[in-house]
C-alpha cells in the first residue's frame, strides 16, 4: 500500500511525468492545436512561467509519434540564452536539434550536416532532415524567448525561407514557437523604435497565437481527486474553492498549495483530515518562502515596462495604461495580471500579496520591531490607534521614504501597507483588492472573526473624499463591516501639513467611517 501511496506527488519542479506526478491533460487547455498541425501551419504558444508549456509539448510529441502519422520532434532552446550574434547562435540551435534527434527513438542515428554559413545553416539542416524522413516533420521549439537580437532574426528568417518554399523543397510540415511571450513581443525586442525589418518580415509565417489557460475550479478539483483516489485523503469542496480563490487555477500554485498541505502541514499522514484553515496557512507559507517560481516572476516588477502597467493597478487609476499597448500585453502574458469583469488586476491573490510585499519589503524591514502586535489585543485591532500613529510617522518620514521607491506614485500606499503588515504579523491578516479604474485600493484586516475595512486613495480633486465615502460604503456592504477607515494621501507640495493631517468621524447608514488625512 505504501508504494502505491508514494507513487505520485504534486509537482512544482519541471514538467510533469505520467506515473510520477498528479497531472491533467495539458492539451485540453490549448485550443485548436491538432487542427493547426494537420493544416501545416506555423504558430505560437505563449503562456506564463510554469503553467505547463513543456509538459504540453512533450505530451503532444509523444502522442503524435505514437499515432505514426508524423515525426514530432521536441527541441528546447534554453541553452542558447545570451548568444546574441547569429554566427554563434544559429550553430547552437542546430546543435540543439542534433541533441533532440539523438534522443528520439525513431530519428536517432540521423545526422544534420553543416552546410554553408550561419545565414543558411538552420534551413539547410532542416531541409536535409525532411528529405530523409518517411513522414512529415512536426517541430516543437520550446523556450524561444531565450533567442535574442541577431540570433532571433536569423532563426526566424531561415524558418520563413523554408516555409515559403515548401512546395519545391522539403521542409517542416508544422512548427510551434513556444515561450512566455507572444510573437508581437519578439518584434518589439528586435525592432527598436518601430524600425522595419523589410518587406519580407520573418514574423509573418505565424498563422495563430495560442495560449495555455489556467485550470478551472473543476480542473483543480479533478487534480486533487487523483490524490484522493490514491490515498483516500479528501480535499473537501470548501478547500478546493479556497485554493481557487488564492490561485485562480495557476498550475504551479495549485500544485504548490496542495503539496504544502499534504506533505508539510499534514506531514504525509494520509489518515489526517484536511481542514479549510490549512489552505490559508499553505498560501502564507508560500508567500513568505518566496520559492524560485515566485521570486523570478517578482523580479519582473523591476522592469520599467512592467512598472508602467502594475503601478496604476496598485493605485486603481487608469493612468496611461492602454490595453492594446505592447507593455500591457507583455505583463498580461507574463501572468502577472488578469482581466476580471473587464478590470485588470493582479493575476491571483498570492501574486497580489507577493507584489505588495516585494515592493514594500525594504520599508517593512526598516520599521521598528516594536510595532509588531502593538495595536492588537484580545478584543480586536485598534485601527484608530494604529492610523493615528501612522499619521505622525508619515509627517516625519513619508516623503523621504517615498524617494526610495521606483513606484513613486504608489509609494504612500506601499508604505502604509508595510506599516500595517509589520503590525499584524503577530496574528491578524490583510486581504487586498486591486483593480484598474477603481481609483482606490481596498484592504480588509481580519482578526478574531472581525473585519476592519481600510480604503486608500490619492487626493485628485475636491471630489476625492465624496467619491471615497461612496466607495468605502459599498466595500463595507460587501464585507459586512460596521467600521471603516478612508485614508486620503494628499501629495500636493504647497499644501501645509495642518491641512493634510486630519481625522473626521462620520456616520453613514449606521456605518462608522473615519476619514484619515495624510
VEXLUMDREN-821027 format. One record per residue (C-alpha): chain; x, y, z. Coordinates in steps of 0.25 Angstrom, whole numbers, plus 5000, padded with zeros to 4 digits. Example, Ala and Ser with C-alpha at 12.3 -4.5 7.8 and 13.67 -1.06 7.14 Angstrom:
// residues 2
{A,{5049,4982,5031}},
{A,{5055,4996,5029}},
This chain:
// residues 518
{A,{5000,5000,5000}},
{A,{5011,5010,5003}},
{A,{5018,5008,4990}},
{A,{5004,5011,4983}},
{A,{5002,5023,4992}},
{A,{5016,5029,4989}},
{A,{5016,5026,4974}},
{A,{5011,5040,4970}},
{A,{5013,5054,4976}},
{A,{5009,5068,4973}},
{A,{5019,5074,4964}},
{A,{5026,5088,4966}},
{A,{5039,5086,4959}},
{A,{5039,5084,4944}},
{A,{5030,5077,4934}},
{A,{5020,5067,4939}},
{A,{5023,5052,4936}},
{A,{5012,5042,4935}},
{A,{5013,5031,4946}},
{A,{5021,5041,4955}},
{A,{5012,5053,4957}},
{A,{4997,5056,4958}},
{A,{4994,5063,4945}},
{A,{4983,5067,4936}},
{A,{4984,5067,4920}},
{A,{4990,5080,4917}},
{A,{4985,5079,4902}},
{A,{4971,5082,4907}},
{A,{4975,5096,4911}},
{A,{4981,5100,4898}},
{A,{4971,5101,4887}},
{A,{4972,5096,4873}},
{A,{4986,5091,4874}},
{A,{4983,5078,4866}},
{A,{4976,5085,4855}},
{A,{4987,5095,4853}},
{A,{4997,5083,4851}},
{A,{4988,5076,4841}},
{A,{4987,5089,4833}},
{A,{5002,5090,4832}},
{A,{5002,5103,4840}},
{A,{5013,5110,4848}},
{A,{5008,5116,4861}},
{A,{5012,5122,4874}},
{A,{5008,5116,4888}},
{A,{5011,5126,4899}},
{A,{5007,5125,4914}},
{A,{5012,5129,4927}},
{A,{5024,5123,4934}},
{A,{5022,5109,4940}},
{A,{5008,5108,4934}},
{A,{5010,5094,4927}},
{A,{5017,5098,4914}},
{A,{5028,5088,4914}},
{A,{5018,5077,4919}},
{A,{5009,5081,4907}},
{A,{5019,5080,4897}},
{A,{5025,5067,4902}},
{A,{5011,5061,4903}},
{A,{5008,5065,4889}},
{A,{5021,5060,4883}},
{A,{5019,5046,4890}},
{A,{5004,5046,4885}},
{A,{5008,5049,4870}},
{A,{5019,5039,4870}},
{A,{5010,5029,4875}},
{A,{5000,5031,4864}},
{A,{5011,5029,4854}},
{A,{5005,5040,4845}},
{A,{5016,5050,4847}},
{A,{5030,5050,4853}},
{A,{5029,5060,4865}},
{A,{5042,5066,4870}},
{A,{5043,5074,4883}},
{A,{5055,5083,4884}},
{A,{5058,5093,4895}},
{A,{5066,5106,4892}},
{A,{5068,5109,4907}},
{A,{5083,5107,4906}},
{A,{5085,5117,4895}},
{A,{5081,5129,4904}},
{A,{5091,5140,4903}},
{A,{5096,5137,4889}},
{A,{5092,5150,4882}},
{A,{5101,5148,4870}},
{A,{5095,5139,4859}},
{A,{5109,5134,4856}},
{A,{5109,5127,4869}},
{A,{5094,5125,4872}},
{A,{5090,5118,4859}},
{A,{5100,5107,4860}},
{A,{5096,5105,4875}},
{A,{5081,5104,4870}},
{A,{5086,5093,4860}},
{A,{5094,5086,4871}},
{A,{5081,5086,4880}},
{A,{5074,5079,4868}},
{A,{5085,5069,4868}},
{A,{5083,5066,4882}},
{A,{5068,5065,4881}},
{A,{5069,5055,4869}},
{A,{5079,5047,4877}},
{A,{5068,5045,4888}},
{A,{5057,5042,4878}},
{A,{5054,5027,4877}},
{A,{5051,5027,4862}},
{A,{5061,5038,4858}},
{A,{5073,5035,4866}},
{A,{5085,5032,4856}},
{A,{5081,5042,4846}},
{A,{5091,5053,4844}},
{A,{5089,5068,4842}},
{A,{5100,5073,4832}},
{A,{5107,5087,4834}},
{A,{5104,5093,4820}},
{A,{5109,5108,4817}},
{A,{5110,5119,4827}},
{A,{5101,5122,4838}},
{A,{5091,5130,4829}},
{A,{5086,5117,4823}},
{A,{5091,5106,4833}},
{A,{5078,5104,4840}},
{A,{5069,5104,4828}},
{A,{5079,5094,4821}},
{A,{5079,5085,4833}},
{A,{5064,5084,4833}},
{A,{5063,5082,4819}},
{A,{5073,5071,4819}},
{A,{5065,5064,4831}},
{A,{5052,5065,4824}},
{A,{5057,5059,4811}},
{A,{5062,5047,4820}},
{A,{5048,5045,4827}},
{A,{5037,5035,4823}},
{A,{5026,5044,4830}},
{A,{5024,5059,4831}},
{A,{5032,5066,4842}},
{A,{5025,5074,4853}},
{A,{5036,5083,4860}},
{A,{5033,5088,4874}},
{A,{5043,5099,4879}},
{A,{5042,5101,4894}},
{A,{5048,5113,4901}},
{A,{5048,5122,4889}},
{A,{5049,5134,4898}},
{A,{5064,5131,4900}},
{A,{5067,5135,4886}},
{A,{5071,5150,4885}},
{A,{5075,5160,4875}},
{A,{5082,5155,4863}},
{A,{5081,5141,4866}},
{A,{5066,5142,4867}},
{A,{5065,5150,4854}},
{A,{5073,5140,4846}},
{A,{5066,5128,4853}},
{A,{5052,5133,4848}},
{A,{5057,5137,4835}},
{A,{5062,5123,4832}},
{A,{5049,5117,4836}},
{A,{5042,5127,4827}},
{A,{5051,5124,4815}},
{A,{5048,5109,4817}},
{A,{5033,5111,4820}},
{A,{5030,5119,4807}},
{A,{5038,5110,4798}},
{A,{5032,5097,4804}},
{A,{5025,5094,4790}},
{A,{5038,5092,4784}},
{A,{5048,5088,4795}},
{A,{5044,5078,4807}},
{A,{5043,5086,4820}},
{A,{5036,5085,4833}},
{A,{5021,5081,4832}},
{A,{5017,5089,4844}},
{A,{5024,5097,4855}},
{A,{5022,5103,4868}},
{A,{5029,5114,4875}},
{A,{5027,5113,4890}},
{A,{5030,5122,4901}},
{A,{5025,5133,4911}},
{A,{5023,5143,4900}},
{A,{5015,5145,4888}},
{A,{5021,5148,4874}},
{A,{5018,5162,4875}},
{A,{5027,5163,4887}},
{A,{5038,5157,4879}},
{A,{5036,5168,4869}},
{A,{5037,5179,4880}},
{A,{5051,5173,4884}},
{A,{5057,5173,4871}},
{A,{5050,5186,4865}},
{A,{5054,5197,4874}},
{A,{5046,5210,4872}},
{A,{5038,5203,4862}},
{A,{5049,5201,4851}},
{A,{5045,5192,4840}},
{A,{5052,5179,4836}},
{A,{5048,5180,4822}},
{A,{5036,5175,4813}},
{A,{5040,5160,4816}},
{A,{5037,5160,4831}},
{A,{5042,5148,4838}},
{A,{5029,5149,4847}},
{A,{5019,5147,4836}},
{A,{5020,5132,4836}},
{A,{5012,5131,4849}},
{A,{4997,5128,4846}},
{A,{4992,5128,4860}},
{A,{4996,5130,4874}},
{A,{4990,5121,4885}},
{A,{4991,5121,4900}},
{A,{4991,5111,4911}},
{A,{4980,5115,4920}},
{A,{4980,5113,4935}},
{A,{4972,5102,4942}},
{A,{4957,5104,4944}},
{A,{4952,5101,4958}},
{A,{4946,5088,4954}},
{A,{4960,5084,4948}},
{A,{4967,5087,4961}},
{A,{4956,5078,4968}},
{A,{4960,5067,4957}},
{A,{4975,5069,4960}},
{A,{4973,5067,4975}},
{A,{4963,5056,4973}},
{A,{4975,5048,4968}},
{A,{4982,5049,4981}},
{A,{4969,5045,4988}},
{A,{4968,5032,4979}},
{A,{4982,5028,4983}},
{A,{4982,5032,4998}},
{A,{4967,5033,5001}},
{A,{4971,5047,5007}},
{A,{4960,5056,5002}},
{A,{4960,5071,4999}},
{A,{4946,5076,5003}},
{A,{4939,5085,4993}},
{A,{4941,5097,5002}},
{A,{4956,5095,5002}},
{A,{4956,5094,4986}},
{A,{4948,5107,4986}},
{A,{4958,5114,4995}},
{A,{4970,5109,4987}},
{A,{4964,5114,4974}},
{A,{4961,5127,4981}},
{A,{4976,5128,4985}},
{A,{4982,5123,4972}},
{A,{4971,5125,4961}},
{A,{4976,5112,4956}},
{A,{4990,5116,4952}},
{A,{4996,5102,4951}},
{A,{5009,5103,4959}},
{A,{5001,5110,4970}},
{A,{4990,5100,4970}},
{A,{5001,5089,4972}},
{A,{5009,5096,4982}},
{A,{4997,5099,4991}},
{A,{4993,5084,4991}},
{A,{5007,5079,4993}},
{A,{5009,5089,5005}},
{A,{4996,5084,5011}},
{A,{4998,5069,5009}},
{A,{5014,5068,5011}},
{A,{5017,5079,5021}},
{A,{5005,5083,5029}},
{A,{4999,5069,5028}},
{A,{5013,5062,5029}},
{A,{5009,5052,5019}},
{A,{4999,5046,5029}},
{A,{4988,5041,5019}},
{A,{4979,5038,5031}},
{A,{4979,5052,5035}},
{A,{4966,5060,5032}},
{A,{4969,5072,5023}},
{A,{4963,5085,5028}},
{A,{4960,5099,5021}},
{A,{4969,5106,5030}},
{A,{4981,5099,5024}},
{A,{4979,5106,5011}},
{A,{4982,5120,5016}},
{A,{4993,5114,5024}},
{A,{4999,5108,5012}},
{A,{4997,5120,5004}},
{A,{5004,5129,5014}},
{A,{5016,5119,5015}},
{A,{5018,5120,5000}},
{A,{5017,5135,5000}},
{A,{5027,5136,5011}},
{A,{5036,5126,5006}},
{A,{5037,5132,4992}},
{A,{5040,5120,4984}},
{A,{5048,5121,4971}},
{A,{5035,5122,4963}},
{A,{5030,5134,4970}},
{A,{5044,5140,4972}},
{A,{5047,5140,4957}},
{A,{5033,5145,4954}},
{A,{5034,5157,4964}},
{A,{5048,5161,4958}},
{A,{5040,5166,4946}},
{A,{5034,5176,4955}},
{A,{5047,5184,4954}},
{A,{5046,5185,4939}},
{A,{5041,5199,4935}},
{A,{5031,5194,4925}},
{A,{5025,5185,4936}},
{A,{5024,5197,4946}},
{A,{5017,5205,4935}},
{A,{5005,5195,4936}},
{A,{5006,5190,4950}},
{A,{5007,5203,4957}},
{A,{4993,5208,4952}},
{A,{4987,5195,4956}},
{A,{4992,5197,4970}},
{A,{4986,5210,4971}},
{A,{4973,5207,4964}},
{A,{4976,5218,4954}},
{A,{4975,5217,4939}},
{A,{4987,5225,4937}},
{A,{4993,5224,4923}},
{A,{4991,5209,4922}},
{A,{4985,5205,4909}},
{A,{4981,5190,4907}},
{A,{4986,5189,4893}},
{A,{5000,5194,4897}},
{A,{5011,5184,4896}},
{A,{5015,5187,4910}},
{A,{5001,5183,4915}},
{A,{5000,5171,4907}},
{A,{5014,5167,4911}},
{A,{5011,5168,4926}},
{A,{4998,5160,4924}},
{A,{5006,5149,4916}},
{A,{5016,5148,4928}},
{A,{5004,5144,4936}},
{A,{5005,5156,4946}},
{A,{4991,5161,4943}},
{A,{4978,5156,4938}},
{A,{4965,5163,4933}},
{A,{4953,5160,4942}},
{A,{4940,5167,4939}},
{A,{4948,5175,4929}},
{A,{4956,5181,4940}},
{A,{4971,5178,4940}},
{A,{4976,5173,4954}},
{A,{4987,5164,4959}},
{A,{4986,5150,4954}},
{A,{4983,5144,4967}},
{A,{4983,5146,4982}},
{A,{4996,5140,4984}},
{A,{5003,5149,4974}},
{A,{4995,5161,4979}},
{A,{5001,5158,4993}},
{A,{5015,5156,4988}},
{A,{5015,5168,4979}},
{A,{5012,5177,4991}},
{A,{5022,5170,5000}},
{A,{5033,5171,4989}},
{A,{5031,5185,4986}},
{A,{5030,5189,5001}},
{A,{5040,5179,5007}},
{A,{5051,5190,5010}},
{A,{5041,5199,5017}},
{A,{5035,5187,5025}},
{A,{5049,5183,5029}},
{A,{5053,5197,5034}},
{A,{5041,5199,5042}},
{A,{5044,5197,5057}},
{A,{5041,5183,5062}},
{A,{5033,5189,5074}},
{A,{5021,5191,5064}},
{A,{5018,5177,5063}},
{A,{5005,5173,5070}},
{A,{5005,5187,5077}},
{A,{4990,5190,5074}},
{A,{4985,5176,5074}},
{A,{4978,5172,5087}},
{A,{4969,5160,5091}},
{A,{4957,5170,5088}},
{A,{4962,5172,5074}},
{A,{4970,5182,5065}},
{A,{4971,5197,5070}},
{A,{4971,5203,5056}},
{A,{4969,5217,5061}},
{A,{4982,5216,5070}},
{A,{4990,5210,5058}},
{A,{4986,5220,5048}},
{A,{4988,5232,5057}},
{A,{5002,5227,5060}},
{A,{5004,5225,5045}},
{A,{5000,5240,5042}},
{A,{5011,5244,5051}},
{A,{5021,5235,5045}},
{A,{5016,5239,5031}},
{A,{5018,5254,5034}},
{A,{5032,5251,5040}},
{A,{5037,5241,5029}},
{A,{5027,5240,5018}},
{A,{5034,5248,5007}},
{A,{5048,5243,5010}},
{A,{5043,5228,5010}},
{A,{5035,5231,4997}},
{A,{5048,5235,4990}},
{A,{5053,5221,4991}},
{A,{5043,5215,4982}},
{A,{5043,5213,4967}},
{A,{5028,5212,4968}},
{A,{5028,5227,4973}},
{A,{5013,5230,4971}},
{A,{5009,5217,4979}},
{A,{5019,5219,4990}},
{A,{5009,5224,5000}},
{A,{5000,5212,4998}},
{A,{5012,5203,4999}},
{A,{5018,5209,5011}},
{A,{5005,5209,5019}},
{A,{5003,5194,5015}},
{A,{5017,5191,5020}},
{A,{5014,5198,5033}},
{A,{5001,5191,5034}},
{A,{5007,5177,5031}},
{A,{5018,5180,5041}},
{A,{5007,5182,5052}},
{A,{4998,5170,5048}},
{A,{5009,5160,5046}},
{A,{5006,5154,5060}},
{A,{4993,5149,5057}},
{A,{4984,5157,5048}},
{A,{4983,5156,5033}},
{A,{4981,5166,5022}},
{A,{4973,5164,5009}},
{A,{4975,5174,4997}},
{A,{4967,5177,4985}},
{A,{4973,5184,4973}},
{A,{4966,5187,4960}},
{A,{4970,5197,4949}},
{A,{4960,5208,4948}},
{A,{4954,5207,4962}},
{A,{4962,5219,4967}},
{A,{4965,5213,4981}},
{A,{4971,5201,4988}},
{A,{4963,5193,4997}},
{A,{4969,5186,5009}},
{A,{4962,5177,5019}},
{A,{4969,5174,5032}},
{A,{4963,5161,5039}},
{A,{4965,5157,5053}},
{A,{4957,5148,5063}},
{A,{4945,5147,5053}},
{A,{4945,5163,5052}},
{A,{4947,5170,5039}},
{A,{4953,5184,5038}},
{A,{4952,5191,5025}},
{A,{4962,5201,5020}},
{A,{4962,5209,5007}},
{A,{4974,5217,5002}},
{A,{4972,5228,4992}},
{A,{4981,5239,4986}},
{A,{4975,5253,4986}},
{A,{4972,5257,4972}},
{A,{4961,5267,4973}},
{A,{4951,5273,4983}},
{A,{4942,5261,4979}},
{A,{4952,5251,4985}},
{A,{4946,5250,4999}},
{A,{4932,5249,4994}},
{A,{4936,5238,4984}},
{A,{4943,5231,4995}},
{A,{4932,5231,5004}},
{A,{4923,5225,4994}},
{A,{4933,5214,4990}},
{A,{4936,5210,5005}},
{A,{4922,5209,5008}},
{A,{4920,5199,4997}},
{A,{4932,5191,5001}},
{A,{4927,5191,5015}},
{A,{4914,5185,5010}},
{A,{4921,5174,5003}},
{A,{4930,5170,5015}},
{A,{4919,5173,5025}},
{A,{4928,5182,5033}},
{A,{4921,5193,5042}},
{A,{4934,5201,5043}},
{A,{4943,5207,5032}},
{A,{4955,5216,5030}},
{A,{4957,5224,5018}},
{A,{4971,5229,5017}},
{A,{4974,5241,5007}},
{A,{4988,5243,5003}},
{A,{4990,5258,4999}},
{A,{5003,5260,4992}},
{A,{5002,5274,4987}},
{A,{5015,5281,4991}},
{A,{5009,5294,4994}},
{A,{4998,5289,5004}},
{A,{5003,5291,5018}},
{A,{5003,5279,5028}},
{A,{4992,5285,5037}},
{A,{4983,5283,5025}},
{A,{4987,5270,5020}},
{A,{4986,5263,5034}},
{A,{4972,5262,5039}},
{A,{4963,5252,5046}},
{A,{4948,5252,5043}},
{A,{4937,5243,5049}},
{A,{4925,5241,5040}},
{A,{4912,5232,5041}},
{A,{4906,5227,5028}},
{A,{4894,5218,5029}},
{A,{4899,5212,5043}},
{A,{4913,5211,5038}},
{A,{4924,5218,5045}},
{A,{4934,5223,5036}},
{A,{4947,5231,5039}},
{A,{4953,5240,5029}},
{A,{4968,5240,5031}},
{A,{4977,5251,5024}},
{A,{4991,5248,5022}},
